[in-house]
């Protein structure tokens, strides 16, 4: 009998490759990719680190599947850049999809309610990723209300997010009764497999997702840190210069990266603390049901 029956199956449910598109930083968006991770190397790294199942969650892309679909332990996923009813953005991980799902998901990405209706109709498992991060822009109380109402699962261990932000996501998941999952959110090879999801008792992909839906999952692995973020950004910058030799002229800017990542790290901590405080204040309202947030989704504009 396979030992994974006792230990549980592991899968990094949030990892990126060279197919995640271009970065969104002004000036660099035309020459720098979000990630330079080759899909085959990501696969080998994840297997070396003990992952029983492998998936890729590139931004709005399934192109990595071309080189990985031959592996029986690989399944197709993506990270969808969607728009909430209030207009703010959210990253949603959608797992074990087919190519036809990708087409329909992208068609509905700007209409959150339509997207959720499709995912439910197709019984596709999905998660709201790094919800206490400023990575996708601003938040509102209404956003958290929609997440409480619509999302079955929150990412509570992200391998690039500060420990505090992950703890806030875990607390919100506990308060709202959501499934917790983990993923590395690796844009550089050094972070691949740093965080992952374990489902106890699972022996194959079907049992892994059955266990996820039943709430038998654990988010495990490492949190992010200032050092890891700086290392990964430097790795991406170095890869950009290898791909575009003329970009070596920008090499002096690498000296600024540690200061930029420090600013980002502080911003993430402040952002998460602000919204956790706001949510706790909402929970203290006299009208709230016991143990639940008193937020109500607002009608879409």
Buried (B, 14 or more C-beta within 10 A) or exposed (E): EEEBEEBBBBBBBBBBBBBBBEBEEEEBEEBBBBBBBBBEEBBEBBBEBEBBBBBBBBBBBBBBBEBBEEEEBBBBBBBBBBBBBBEBBBBBBBBBBEEEBBEBBBEBBEBBBBBBEBBEEBEBBBBBBBBBBBBBEEBBBBBBBBBBEBBBBBBBBBBBBBEBBBBBBBBBBEBBEBBBBBBBBBBBBBBBBBBBBBBBBBBBBEBBBBBBBEEBBBBEBBBBBBEBBBBBBBBBBEBBBEEBEEBEEBEEEEEEBBEBBEEBBEEBBEBBBEBBEBBEEBBEEEEEEEEEBEBEBBEEE
